[in-house]
Amino acid sequence: MVHAIRIHDYGGPEALKWEEVEVGAPGPGEARIRQTAVGLNYIDIYIRTGLYPQPSLPFVPGMEGAGVVTAIGAGVDEVAVGDRVAYAGAIGSYAEERLIPADRLVKIPDAISDETAAAMMLQGMTARYLLRKTYDVGPGTWLLFHAAAGGVGLIVCQWARALGATMIGTVGSPEKAEIARDHGCHHVINYREEDFVARTREITEGRGVDVAYDSVGKDTFPGSLDCLRPLGLWVSFGQSSGPLPPFDLGILAQKGSLFATRPSLFTYIAKREDLLETANDLIDMVVSDKVKIEINQRYPLAEAARAHADLEARRTTGSTILLP
């Protein structure tokens, strides 16, 4: 028997229960891994509250982790026993050990620690698809990114600068503004003190940005649209402040024939070849020191409820990991 966090009923952080679970042997196409670090992400809160309902209760939450392969099932050739691996997207990471489809695992080089691997996969691959696939960011691109001091935000600050783009980031405190600047964000707006729409227009001399990345949701809509140039792209990829209200698509025409998308990482990495391309690009950026993964909070896995409470209260910056 090993321990894991399980959810029996959707709710607040108190819904996270530390319990004994049976893991078992891997079936065909599966691997068993002993986890050394687990990533914490805002999607975990969406799942805990039932916003993203699961097929059955109880279940083990969590979408990201790193560890060592201890057994493989029939037909597995993606990994071998003893490999150091990491993953994002296979629910069930809040556990000391787990089973996982082997084709979701990525081998981690010696240059990257288990903690870094667990902290970077979901947020780092999210940054990668946003910057390289959803919109092809490069020299001359102007972008707006909300929550610039968060886990994805700090990676985007560094990656966007490496691509030659100019980034405007929003944050909620002077401390977070300093963190974003230190990681390469060119212009930082404290939305508690300034109107981010007016300030973005001022910074861009009235032109607007090419692309606005918005994981905040209700609180930044429709303001994000007003920051865009004509034919600009609004990327809504989360809703930390609450869901977006229903809106008439005609607003996109009124504000400049805008484009809008609601992407998910898991579509971009659904095929194994796309997963490996995305993960290996991220690994290259981290190994080359163009992107540093900032792990600013560590909690025992058994105290996942406290980690969730801190994340929801916006008391965290950068990445957070849970340690089994």
HELIX and SHEET records of a PDB file:
HELIX    1   1 PRO A   13  ALA A   15  5                                   3    
HELIX    2   2 TYR A   42  THR A   49  1                                   8    
HELIX    3   3 ALA A  102  ARG A  104  5                                   3    
HELIX    4   4 ASP A  114  TYR A  129  1                                  16    
HELIX    5   5 LEU A  130  THR A  134  3                                   5    
HELIX    6   6 GLY A  151  ALA A  162  1                                  12    
HELIX    7   7 PRO A  174  ASP A  182  1                                   9    
HELIX    8   8 PHE A  196  ILE A  203  1                                   8    
HELIX    9   9 LYS A  218  THR A  220  5                                   3    
HELIX   10  10 GLY A  223  ASP A  226  1                                   4    
HELIX   11  11 GLY A  250  GLN A  254  1                                   5    
HELIX   12  12 LEU A  265  TYR A  268  1                                   4    
HELIX   13  13 ARG A  272  VAL A  287  1                                  16    
HELIX   14  14 LEU A  301  GLU A  303  5                                   3    
HELIX   15  15 ALA A  304  GLU A  312  1                                   9    
SHEET    1   A 2 VAL A   2  ILE A   7  0                                        
SHEET    2   A 2 LEU A  16  VAL A  21 -1                                        
SHEET    1   B 5 GLU A  97  PRO A 101  0                                        
SHEET    2   B 5 GLU A  30  LEU A  40 -1                                        
SHEET    3   B 5 GLU A  64  ILE A  72 -1                                        
SHEET    4   B 5 ARG A  84  ALA A  88 -1                                        
SHEET    5   B 5 VAL A 106  LYS A 107 -1                                        
SHEET    1   C 4 GLU A  97  PRO A 101  0                                        
SHEET    2   C 4 GLU A  30  LEU A  40 -1                                        
SHEET    3   C 4 SER A 319  LEU A 323 -1                                        
SHEET    4   C 4 ILE A 295  PRO A 300  1                                        
SHEET    1   D 6 HIS A 187  ASN A 190  0                                        
SHEET    2   D 6 THR A 166  VAL A 171  1                                        
SHEET    3   D 6 TRP A 142  PHE A 145  1                                        
SHEET    4   D 6 VAL A 209  ASP A 214  1                                        
SHEET    5   D 6 LEU A 228  SER A 236  1                                        
SHEET    6   D 6 PHE A 259  THR A 261  1                                        
END                                                                             
